[in-house]
Amino acid sequence: MKKYICEYVLLLAVMMVVASCGVKAPAASGGRGDGFVKIFTKGKDSLLCFGGPIKYEATGNRDEFSIDHTYLKVKDKSNPVTCNFSVITEDNTFRPEKITLELSGVLTDCGKPEKIYAEGYGKKSYIYRYSFSVSDSLFYQWMQNEKPVITVNDRKFTGGKKFRKGSEAIFRSFLFDLYLH
């Protein structure tokens, strides 16, 4: 009987360890209690990092823009960062064709984004959800920038106070050591 109790306790302990290995607790909250940054263990030397959404301020338009980022961090390997953004607008003909990122006056063409979905939002607005990728080195610079500008077609969105708060949480959680040797 003692043998079975010991085996049962050991089995229970092993199950608890296995269950806890799949997800790493959120590394940062970005100043919010809802888990702004989430990090999941993907394998032996890799983490799947999710941060966002970060809101940007519209420049010259009334649209709303937010973006979230997904990064597979693998030890000693460079990977692209997937950037999924949402634009909420009253324009039902809006079709994102080109994304440009401006960091400290330097423009980078991020190409044509891929559509995730587009649908009605509320009574008069539409939400457009699209995705594009950037290199982790460009993303590193982006998260360190004080006031990045994202242009979607001809609509500009600027990172302000909310960007700086969110980018700091993302940077501290899974990017700060990217180029440390």
Buried (B, 14 or more C-beta within 10 A) or exposed (E): EEEEEEEEEEEEEEEEEEEEEEEBEBBBBBEEEEBBBBBEEBEEEBBBBBBBBBBBBBBEBEBBBBBBBBBBBBEEEEBBBBBBBBBBBEBEEBEBEBBBBBBEEEEBEBEEBEEEEBEEBEEEBBBBBBBBBBEBEBBBBBBBBEEBBBBBEEBBBBBEEBBBBBBBBBBBBBBEEBEEE
